[in-house]
Structures are given as structure tokens and as C-alpha cells.
Amino acid sequence: MFERAPPTRPTATMRPTLALLLTLSVSLAAADTPTPLPVPKRIPPPGLTLTDTDRHELTAGAAALRADLDALANDLAREPKLLALLPDVEIFHRAVDWALRYDEFTAPKEIAFARHLLELGRQRAAQLRAKQAPWLQATGLVLRGYRSTLDGSVQPYGLVVPETLKEGGAARETPLLVWLLGRGEKRTELAFLAEREATTPQITLAHALTLVPYGRFCNATKFAGEIDVMEAMAAVRAQYAIDANRTAVAGFSMGGGSTWHLATHYAGLWCAASPGAGFAETAIFTKALDPRKEQRPWWEQRLWRAYDATAVAANLLNVPTLAYAGEIDAQKEASDLMEAAMQREGLKLERFIGPQTAHKYHPETKEALTRRLETAVAKGRDPQPREVWLATYTLRYPQNSWVRIEGMGQHWELAEVRASLHDNHLIVAHTKNVTALSFPGMSAAAVTLDGQSVQPAPGDLRFVRDGDAWRNAAAAEPGLRKRPGLTGPVDDAFLDSFVFVRPTGRPLNPEVGSWVETELTAARNLWRDVFRGYAPVKADREISAADIAERNLILWGDPSSNAVLAKIIRQLPLQWDAKTLTFRGQAYAATHHAPVLVFPNPLNPRRYVVLNSGIDFRADGYGNNALQTAKLPDWAIVDLRTAPGPHWPGKIVDAGFFNEAWK
């Protein structure tokens, strides 16, 4: 069973001990000599103190709704279509329960709204028990939810459903606008549902359904926030007839930064994109390379390339991009940088600038922008454009339209494909830093790759490069290699279903054992705080064949304390006993060194194992989503004699990336 209870976090009744509860400990010299970790900025901030009457009433109401939900899940066990709608009810319980559990009522009006949500939950539960779901036919502002594959959590989303959805009938496909929210450190689930019930987004389009993802709180759609957008879109498509060729993405401020990221890295999804303000890269926006700041190591700087839209601006070839910024808004810088990046590719960015406007939409300029966006959505996306450009630094983002990179010469260096369709059923492509390539959904009589004619296998346009020569690859290539879904770095393991595997045995060394417990607690707290879910946890001896088949295993401990790690240690690229940790031929004292590592799981090479790390940004990234980027590469050796700090889990004595064969 997963351990559903989270680590201890403060509530209103615990507030006198807030510093103690937020300060985690690590033993560096002896097990009874703890050294406090830096306290991360708490987000959401501490809430109001409820009266005993309010707390008792809401707690009782939430408990009653939870009991009703549990009974309803049992009643609907043989009704999969109705059971799939249970998250539409659970979102109301979740919002109130977490606000109570974690002291997150940020305004007096939220107390009354919590009562309202409990009533909505009771109403929907009764309707679902009667095998009805009238909210599926509702128009206007609609509150919905889905269950995430990442951690099993229920996540909310908001919709603006147009009246024309009814008029067109079930067969008519509706355009979709995905609207990404700006920064809101007080936007708990409770506050989000209040917003989505009361207000429409800053931009909506005539006759289009608007989706407002929660985005897992306030992370600029990174990590779980990115997957939230994709899962919310999938949930909407499952319930509404959505036109995949008329789907657009837009947002403002943090939502503008989110739009730059998703528009460039998922360019094949969109018929148009409209980023407002925001940021488009890491180094300049965060001033991370300021000489007065802590020097960022080479591997962290290389990992910025995962989110830098400026580096992959070529992907916008077929995506009309309508950028907005106020004339005197500091975040106009994002549009300036993207305009220059697109110009280098021979592309033009359409810009809308609010005259003498700071960080908001100028009314007349917004009207013009909305009209242009509606025109682009009405035209729609060409599902098979004659020319496709694909640029990426990682196979986490391998595809644009009908072009997909399956292998790279070297991760974190630019890989490019420029491909075109010709009338005689010929595909011509030029590549850089690409070793495997496919054209999904396409057919071709002939293919020319980098000037070489390659005969495709019937019905299978997959190709691999041997040295300078390309050949068709109808069969899967043998052996371990980095491929989409198996690329590293450490944080990549948390963009799919995962489970923390807790050690139950005796550690090789008490200092390392203490550090592991501290880091595991910190990782669980970060997931709850920043990504609004409980990281699934299982004891090492409870891991099942289904876990191995379906989840990335996050192994905490060492080969003595963790039974799963003990089972696979000989198949990992390190040796580890009580005296010595050996990696890449270098020996480290095992008494005070520990590895952080991501690697294909020897028990299931289609999934990851990770050693001793959760999402690896720390306290200095809690309150700034622009700094919430991957910090560690594929592997690192940590010296525990240096206490964990706001940036690192200890002193990083060495770190780097595996090559494309995981060597």
C-alpha cells in the first residue's frame, strides 16, 4: 500500500513550533548532533487562525464528504464511466481538507466559500449516485477535476464552456484555448476554485471552450505543472468534442512564461500561441550569472536549455505567435529576446505592445490581439505542413508535427531536423546531432536524409545513423540508449508515474542513513508544497511487479538499508559497501559520501531508478518559479561533511551526464 499520510506540516494549532517543523535535520558527526537545514520560503504563506466553531464545522463537513466519496467509489466500482467522474466531486473535498490540514485559509471569505464547496460536493455526489452528471452539459464557468498519473492526486481545472457547444450538437468539434495563469502564491485549490467559479480568464475566444489548468499551483508549468496541462487537456478531450487542429495556448505574466515554454517545446499541438509578458529563458531573467551571486556549475547551466524557449525558436515555424507586452513592462524583455531569436531563424514574431502600459493588458491592444488570435484559431493548424523544423536539446521534447527525433549524438547539445514534403511522395530532411529519426503518421515512397537516399521499410518510416550513413530501422535497436522517456537528468523521473521506495533495513553507515531520512522528508515536503500532491511512498519490501512495470522507482538508502537497491546494485554503474563508494574508477569514503543517480531500471529498462533524490531544486527555488529548474545532471557524488543548503544536498564533489548509451 502507498503511504498516504504526508510528512508533518504546520497547522494553525502548531504555529508556535513553525520554525521547528520547517527546519529539517541532518547528522554530520553523530546521529544525535543535528544540523538544521535552511528553512524554505513557505508557499502558500501561513493562513488565518480559524475559530473553534468554524474549524469544527468544516472538519466535520469534510469528513462526512470523504465518507460519502469512499462509499460512492465502492458503489460505482462496476460503472467505469461514472467512476471516472469521481474527481469532479473529489476536488471540493480536497480543497477544503487541505486548507484545514495545512492552515491555508488566506482570507475570511474563503471560510464561507469552503462551506459552499462542501455543499457542491454533496450535490454532485448525490447526482453521481443517481447516475447523473448534469455538469457535463453545463455552459459558462464549470469546475472539473481529474486524477493524475504522476502521484494519484486529484487535480482541479476550470472551464469556460460556450453556449454554442450545445447548438452544434455532439458531432461538432469545438476550438480549445488553454489559458495559463499568472503567479499567485496564495492560489491554493480553495482559492483557485473560487477564481474559476467567479471570473473568466483575461482572454477568451468566441465559440471556443477555454481550459484553465491549475498547473500544480505556482511553478510556471514546469515538472508536474507541465504534465498537469497535458493531463487536463486529455481530460477535456475525453469529455468534449475538441478540434485538435484549432487548439491554442495563451497566458500572461507567469502564464506568459508558461506559454513560451509550451509553445516552443510542444509546437505541434498548437494552431496559435499568445504569450503575454513572462520570461523565455533562465539566465537573463533571473540574473543567475551575475558575478555577485553564487557561481552556477556548468551542468546546471547546461540544464537551463531544457526550458529556454529562445534556444528552440525554430520550432515556431508553423505556429502563429502573437506576443503581448506593456511598453513600460520589464517583462517586455521576453518578447524582445524571442523576436531576436526568431529573426535568427528567419521567422517573424507578431507583437502587440500596450502603449505606456506596465504589467497588464492595455484594453484596446487586447481587443486587437484577441481578434487576431480568433482569426488564427478559425484558420486552424495544418496537420501535415509541407515543412517542419524541429530543434531540441533533450529527447524529453522529441517531436514537432510529423518529425520525431529518436536518438541524439549528444544530449544537451542542439539537435535539429529541417524536413520537407514533396509532391512525388518524397521526404527530404537535413539533420544535426541526430542518430535516429522517424516520421510518425507519414507515408513516403522515398526518403532523403542529409543528401543520402534511404529506402524506407514498408509502412515504417524509422531510420538510424551508423557513422555517416543512414539506414532504415524497422526493428528496435538493441541495448540501452537514451530515448524519449529515458533521457535523464534526475528530475526527468518525476514527469511520469513514480514511487518513493523507503528503506527498512540497517544503513551501511549511520551518517548516511541520517542524511537519507532528512532528504526523503524534504523531498516529500517539497512535492506537497510546490506540486500539491502526496509523493507516493512504499517500503522497499512492499514493491510489487506492477510497481516495477508501471512506475519509476525512487530508491532511498544504500544496498544494506534498501532491499530493492540491494537486488540491482551489481547492475548499476557503481560499487558501494560500508567502507568505499566507487564510481567511474574513483573511490570515496562511504562513511560520508552518497550517490545521487538516475539510470534505466535493471528490472525494467523502460523505466528509471533514481538514487537518493526527489525534485532537486531546494529552498532558493521555493519562492521563484523561474529558478525552479533541474539542478543536478544524471549523477552526482555528495560529500555529507558539508551540510545541505539552499542549493545543494551537501558538497557536490563531482557530477555529470551519462553518454547516449548510458555509459
Steps between C-alpha positions, in 0.01 A plus 500: 500500500608857437558707812234766457585711802749779422789613719397724786427858392381792713139586569346790687518308826871429443611848402720561809722214374505609135877549485560162659267319262636670190862449601616153404805342659805317375765333712853563378713390793273279707140389486406719796668820368253645251585794275196699387421534131414845360131575539336540158263785437159364588255501213210543535573731794353414843128556506243637740427356840151350485259520788437170674144509367604548137773237520269244662220562248727481194693201630179309564364597159818393321506168686137432409567577134806275505293214639239562230770495231643173629157339497429641156827359362394159625149538355636598157774236486320325214404824324833615349353797312339637814800412717717705263294806603576461871785759485234758405368450854828435681640842407261662749604279788867534412486881497338524844695215657839642405405852606415357842787254520773746399370832634429646155196723545651824373193729525181503713279458193660162435334360814155559352620374163618177662145441626379562146745245357391235748141557394597472132680177582193356671281600204727345239546184707122458519465561127773251418342240730182551298709438186472860390767759424323822394822700518609324179233696312555827686620812320680801636741454791535131592724340763652163411772262618711202395726244669868542414709207383805654671400451862132403503395843624176669396569829321243769417456697180257767387304528177315772317253304286338700219125486437579405140621163626134402548391648169747300296399162633725215603664469158630854478861544604572808708817711505697494824695782665737394778542800733800492735483699822732765639684468827290458813672379816165491682327302227420188696245257359238688702601837354530353149146361506370832632666681207377250244142514626488880500723637221588432139862509381649822368453371145223278367406430139158498337363145460807341660510294817758644741700274729674649804735239651600530864853419392582343835498842667770756416790344311467651149385161361831332574538140616161384631351832389587420139347154525191655662431700185529188284285290734234772529489527119458122476219512756319770301537309173354193669182690591456757221533490122815709457650598165866396528589725208349809664668489840688809621702586810526838673576655837631809675792567738600162643244366252690680226817320605301176499375577150850563365607164641204293379474674161860424407536155659158366391473702179314226313196536728409861432333697224612821674675621813467830684752554781445815702808634682665222705848361433648292221833384644675464835836676512398855403162506674635372833837679470642163601843578353541826690862487628379608843293180531605144572663355190276249326680178400534402136246216523228724645555757226476225239171382649348846453475401134206276587272803548668775295251586227753732336720199419227315308316789335518317165220271620255789452523482119136385473364663816372859465646659813332818625705651780361768730683731742442840651733765361646574845479148642836351601372163377488641146854362496363151424342616174815693409716190548260274313467745214878497458514120529230457236668752270815286511287217362340721234169506689287800596343548841167686497511754781226689680628775730277685745594870477637645824377190681676314780427141605145457371300483178424829327124482418511603133814298434341195661198537272725503194697203631180303568370563148829382350501192723144416398603526134790261556277253686233516228765417239632214711816296489616314193525138625754421229702813423730488198797602710585424864791623708586323823761621749563345842768446761334196654279213391257605772375723213559279194225592255348777291209406275606200286871514588636312801859463619554154653871530578760774543874508456534688828234622740499867602655603169264630233335234284318619190293364213382703202254281308280560197234315302510482120230420248659175384455341847851595598611614846824697513665574834822658617618421851751607763596295808234239413565124498144364473200654331139415419207655315191384695174486311667557164548290188766552238630322193847636560693680770814711471694561820797738495531453125485118516211309345368242748244238403231495772363175635135445398275696735780587742686828459768451764867552432830476686840642423813281498795735477424719200249260342126480559297176475143398573433359847181300493609308810578653839868565560650266763671612819458794735486843345351835583164530330175691550387427854845382612733797474599619846567720690384401850191721482376332182387204711230717658322577172338157505354266760743444786524361851740583784646173627571537871782297656417269789840340565807610693715752308865434421593814695287697747602839357379404153186346647417822683560706186274270298212541747542876498505521120202266465295718735607815316410345163154401623441846642612670180262289291211593727590867527587575138316232300194456722493126538630226725805328356408130502714306749543126547732299721773322304361154574153599376602586143297285262539380142240762402709776660805385301299485178313829536707740712839659531655373824657769718728298726604653829785356704791270420542132404472399865194706596296475178405151382422608142835676467673191637333292227626717211824653630722274287321620188555869578820684404634527857629286787399576855586333830552619856849634431505619140274650237658456156378678189681557167810343653510756782475378860324705769472434872157342547478635855421849373427478126177409320402473133215672322428318177242441226529186288280256306349255745679163461170332590317692224727704268201699369478671840742686726656436833620806693728485802446740791332799341162654443451807280836663559443874524500601865418792730629769263251387236191479721395860453615561141365276227760631254763332720307174515723323251692174514812541713674162474588310182487119461729429796671674789717405796407685821741561788285507812759679710357819347148557626210507253426857400255706297650382171665158553445188715862524619829572326487375142850361451431377146204488264425442136298331228500148366557470126231393253559132586466569874873447546 
